[in-house]
Amino acid sequence: MNDRFIILLRHGAYRQKPGTPSALQPFDLTETGKAQAKAAGLELAELARDKNWHVSPEIFCSRQLRSWQTATLLSRTMSKTTGQTFEVTETEALAERSVGALANLTIPEIEQVLMEDPRHEAPPENWKSDSHYKLPVQGAESLMEAGARVADFLQKRVETNPHVNGPIAQICVGHGAALRHAAHHLGVLSFPKIRQVSMHHAKAVILRFHPDAGWSHHTGAWKERRVLELTMD
């Protein structure tokens, strides 16, 4: 098997509801976010040409509007630049960590709900960035669980992509926290490093997979951040 590459992209900047740590916010990209997505398409087209990569014509993204818009805009730019036709496929496997029944509530609203529900204890102070904590409501995930879901999807993609003459690259557009935790599950990011980095909007972090050597970071910089910065995609 030739080297296989997974191109991870966080969606572009979007109209995020302030103070709301929900993956399911339905808002669209800002004008800056749209420009970031188009620029990503151009950068990836040039990178694939320089590396002589075959880029899979199917681009995967989560079902959130900001992710789909990012994938669609970059795919159009890549099609225009390369002459190759790309299609966008949505999958829930690339969603951000779910907060379940508390989706689209602000942080104070979530904590108030838990405080008033006699079945639950107050969440730990750092619950938003605690990789192992899961809100005690239906449908919620921990960050580690979200990362495992994404990692499983990425592993299956590298195993099922068609054999081609040369290296092949797969583009996946998702969300920062779930992608970082997926990288940890794949052995690319250490556990302490998960909290020390984030992802730039629509800037690729590229992982390499080889059946003998496993996963490794190939190129593309993580975004260094303050350790206590909140995890709110």
N, C-alpha and C positions, 0 to 999 in steps of 0.2 A: 504494500500500500504506500502511495506517495504521501508526503506531508499534507496534512489537512489543517485548514485555518478557520477559526471562528472569529468573525469580526463583530465585536460587541459595541453597540452604541446606545447610550442613554438618549432619550427623546430630546428635542430642542426645548428652549425656554417657553413656558406656557402661562396661561392666566390662572395661576394657582390661588386658591382661596387661602388667605393668610391664616397661619396657625392651625392648619388642618392636615394631619398626617394620614391622608387617605389615598390609597391607590386608585380609587374609583372616581376621583374628581372628573367631571365630564367636560372640562374646559379645553379650548383649542390653543394652538400655538400663538404666541405673539408674533409681530412682524420680525422681531429679532430671531425668534425660534424658526420661522420659515426660512430666513436667510441662512441660519446655521445648518438646516437640513440640506438646502441646495448646495452649500459649500462642502458639506460632507460627501455628497454624491460626486462632486468634482474631484475631491481629494482621493476618494476610494477608486474612482476610475483611473486616475493617474498612478496610484499605487499598484493596482492590479496589472496595469500595462508594464510598469517598471519591473515588477516581480515575475511577470509572465504567469500570473495566476489565472486559472479558469474560475470565474465567479458564478456561483449557482444562480440561475435565473429566477429562483424563488426566494424572495426576501421575507423573513418572518418578523412579526411584530406582535406586541400585546394587543388587546382589544380596546385599550383606552385611546381616545381620539388623538391625544398628543403624540402617541407612539405611531398610530396609523398615518397621521399626517407627515411625521418625520420620514417614515419608510416610503411613503408615496412620493414625496418631493425629491428625496435622494434617488429613488428609482428612476424618476423622469429625467433627472440630470444625468444619471449614468447611462440611460438609454440614448439620450441625445449625444453624449460624448463618445460612447463606444459603438453605437449602432446595434447593440444587443438589446433584446426585449426582456424586461424584468416584470415579474408579477409579485404582488404583495399578498401574503397569507397571514390572517390574524390567528392567534392562538392564545388561550388563557394560560398556557404553560409559561409564558414570558411576563405575566403580570407581576406587579410589585407586591410586597408583603400585604396580605389582607388584614384589615381590622374588623372584618366580619360585620355584625349587626350595628357596629358603631361607625360605619362608613360615613364620611362627609360631615362628621361632627368635629368641632374644634377641640383642642387639647383640654381646655377647662370644661367643656361640655362632657367629654369622655370621662374625665375624673369625677365630675359631679354625678354622672349616671352610676358609676361604680360605688361612690360613697353612699348613695341613697338606696342602693340595692342590697338588702340584708344578706344576700347569698354570697357576696363578694367582699374580699379584702381590698383595701386601697392598693393601687399598683405601686411598685417601687419607684423611687424618685426618677431614676434614669430609664423608665420603662420603654421610652421611644427608641432608644439606641441599644437596649439590652438584647443581645442576639438571641438569648434563650427564652425571654419572656413572651408569653402569649396572652393577650387579653382574654378574660374568661367568658367569652360570648360566642354564640354560634358563628361559625365561618371564619374565625380569626386564626392567624398563623403566627408563629414566631419568625424572626428573620432567618434563623437557621433552616426552618422548614421551607420557607420561600426559596432560599438558596438551593436547597436539595431538589426542589421541584424544577428549578431552572437548569441546574446541573444535569439532571436526568435527561431533560430535553436536549441539551447541547451534546451529551454523550451519544444519544440516539441519532442525532443529525450527522455527526462525523462517521458513524458506523453505517449509515444508510445512504449517504450521498453517492452518486454513481461514480464508478471508476473512470477516470479520464487520464489522458496522457499528460501528466504533469500535476503540479499542486493545485488543489481546489480550495476555494474560500466560500464560506457561508456567512451571509450578513444576518444578524439578529438585532432587532431594536426593542429595547425594554426599559428598565428602570434601575436607578443607581444602586439602591440597597440590595435588591434581589440579585443583581448581576455581581456585585462584590461578594456576596455570600456564596453565590454559585462558584466564583473563582476560588474561594476558600475550599469548598467541597472538592473541587478538581485538583487541589494541591498547588494552586498558583499563588494564592495569598495566604500568609500566615494569619492565625486568629487575631493577634494584636494589631496587625496591619489593617484589618477590616475597618476599624474605627478611625484609623489615621488617614485614610484616603476616601475620596469620593470619585465621581466621574464628571468630566466636563460635559456640558450639553453638546450632543451630536459630534463628539470627538471619539474616534475609534480607539478601543483597546483590543489588541489582536492576540489571540491565544493560538498556539500551535499544538497539534496532536499527532503523535506517531505511536503506532501500536506497541513498539518496543520501549520507547522512552516516555510515553505518557504525555501529560499536558505540561506546557511551559508558557511563560509570557514571551511573546515574540516582539511586539513593538506597540507604541502608543502609550502615552503617559497617564497614570492615574492622577487625580487632582488631590494634592496635599491639602489637608484641612486641620482645623483645630480639633483636638481629641473630643471635646465635649459638644461639638456642633450637633444639632439635632438631626435625626434621620427622618426626613419628611419628603423624600423624593421631589 
